[in-house]
């Protein structure tokens, strides 16, 4: 059995219901949910248009490999209405890298594994840049050490806060 840390997020549709349904489906298809952060309400990251996101970190005990977890969470996203073709069209039209979505489930960490393939990168390559990931993750495992950077998640969050303050001061 392994522990995998997932981040769910949505800003389209019946968002509260989608978050509950995602957690239920993860529990059924990925593994036992051990702990969940509170639901965080955050501005869209990486694009301007869109509603507030709901985000939540989940600690899950699983028998699945990282690739099997990816397969299952992508099935869940699809079942909850995610349409990647539509998202791609919206991104093209808006000239932005991201778009609103009904459900996004990212693998943030899988034990202390480092996975680098065409389909999957663990730890999530942008987690250290996203407060909406680090905040909920720190609720669960603030003292966990990032397997690449060798810094705790709390330490990464502090660095991000400092970087954000510096950027705000430069404006």
C-alpha positions in Angstrom: 0.0 0.0 0.0 1.2 3.5 -0.8 0.0 7.0 0.0 -0.8 9.2 -2.9 -1.7 12.9 -2.5 -4.3 14.3 -4.9 -5.6 17.8 -5.5 -9.1 18.2 -6.8 -10.3 21.4 -8.3 -13.4 22.8 -10.1 -14.9 26.1 -11.1 -17.6 25.1 -13.5 -21.0 23.6 -12.8 -22.4 22.6 -9.4 -18.9 23.0 -7.8 -19.8 21.9 -4.2 -21.5 18.8 -5.5 -18.7 18.0 -7.9 -16.1 18.2 -5.1 -18.1 15.8 -3.0 -18.7 13.4 -6.0 -15.0 13.5 -6.9 -14.0 12.5 -3.3 -16.6 9.7 -3.3 -15.3 8.4 -6.6 -11.7 8.6 -5.6 -12.6 6.6 -2.5 -14.2 3.9 -4.6 -11.8 3.8 -7.6 -8.4 4.9 -6.3 -8.2 3.9 -2.6 -9.2 4.7 0.9 -9.2 8.4 1.7 -7.3 8.9 4.9 -7.6 12.6 5.3 -8.8 15.7 3.4 -7.9 19.3 3.7 -10.7 21.9 4.0 -12.0 23.2 0.7 -10.0 26.3 -0.4 -11.6 29.0 -2.6 -9.1 30.5 -4.9 -8.8 32.8 -7.9 -8.0 31.1 -11.3 -4.2 30.6 -11.7 -2.6 31.0 -15.1 -5.7 32.6 -16.8 -7.9 35.6 -16.3 -11.4 34.4 -17.2 -13.3 32.1 -14.9 -15.1 31.7 -11.6 -13.5 31.1 -8.3 -12.0 27.6 -7.9 -12.7 25.2 -5.2 -9.6 23.1 -4.3 -9.0 20.3 -1.9 -6.0 18.0 -1.1 -6.7 14.3 -0.4 -4.4 11.7 1.2 -5.3 8.3 -0.2 -4.0 4.9 0.6 -3.8 2.9 -2.6 -2.7 -0.4 -4.1 -2.5 1.2 -7.6 0.7 2.2 -9.3 1.2 5.9 -10.2 0.2 5.3 -13.8 -2.9 3.4 -12.6 -3.9 6.3 -10.3 -3.5 8.6 -13.3 -5.8 6.4 -15.4 -8.4 6.3 -12.7 -8.4 10.0 -11.9 -8.7 10.8 -15.6 -11.7 8.5 -15.8 -13.3 10.3 -12.9 -12.7 13.7 -14.5 -14.4 12.5 -17.6 -17.3 11.0 -15.7 -17.7 14.4 -13.9 -18.0 16.2 -17.2 -14.4 17.3 -18.1 -14.1 18.0 -21.8 -10.5 18.5 -22.7 -11.4 19.3 -26.4 -13.6 22.1 -25.3 -11.0 23.4 -22.9 -8.4 23.4 -25.7 -10.7 25.4 -27.9 -11.3 28.0 -25.1 -7.6 28.2 -24.4 -6.9 28.8 -28.1 -9.6 31.5 -28.3 -8.4 33.3 -25.2 -4.7 32.8 -25.9 -4.2 31.4 -22.4 -2.6 28.3 -21.0 -5.5 27.2 -18.8 -9.3 27.3 -18.8 -12.2 26.7 -16.5 -13.1 23.1 -15.9 -15.7 20.9 -14.2 -13.1 18.8 -12.5 -9.3 18.6 -12.4 -7.6 15.9 -10.4 -3.8 16.2 -10.1 -1.4 13.7 -8.6 0.8 15.9 -6.3 2.9 13.3 -4.6 3.1 9.5 -4.5 5.1 8.5 -1.5 8.6 10.0 -2.1 8.7 8.7 -5.7 10.0 10.8 -8.6 8.3 9.8 -11.9 9.2 11.4 -15.2 7.4 10.1 -18.3 5.5 11.5 -21.3 2.2 10.9 -19.4 3.1 11.7 -15.8 5.4 13.8 -13.7 5.6 13.3 -9.9 6.0 15.3 -7.9 3.7 17.7 -9.7 6.1 20.0 -11.5 4.3 23.3 -10.6 3.2 22.6 -7.0 5.9 24.9 -5.5 4.5 27.8 -7.5 0.9 27.3 -6.4 -0.5 28.5 -3.0 -3.8 26.7 -3.8 -1.7 23.4 -3.8 0.7 24.1 -1.0 -1.9 25.5 1.4 -4.2 22.5 1.4 -1.2 20.1 1.3 0.3 21.8 4.3 -2.9 21.1 6.2 -2.2 17.4 5.7 1.6 17.0 5.5 3.4 20.3 6.1 6.6 18.4 7.3 6.7 16.1 4.3 10.0 16.7 2.4 9.7 17.3 -1.4 11.6 14.4 -3.0 13.4 16.7 -5.5 14.0 20.0 -3.6 14.7 18.4 -0.3 12.6 21.0 1.5 9.5 20.5 3.5 6.2 21.6 2.0 5.9 24.2 4.7 9.3 25.5 3.6 8.2 25.6 0.0 5.1 27.5 1.0 7.3 30.0 3.0 9.5 30.5 -0.1 6.5 31.1 -2.3 5.1 33.7 0.1 8.4 35.5 0.1 8.6 35.4 -3.7 5.0 36.7 -3.9 5.7 39.5 -1.4 8.8 40.5 -3.4 6.9 40.5 -6.7 4.1 42.7 -5.1 6.8 45.1 -3.8 8.2 45.5 -7.3 4.9 46.7 -8.8 
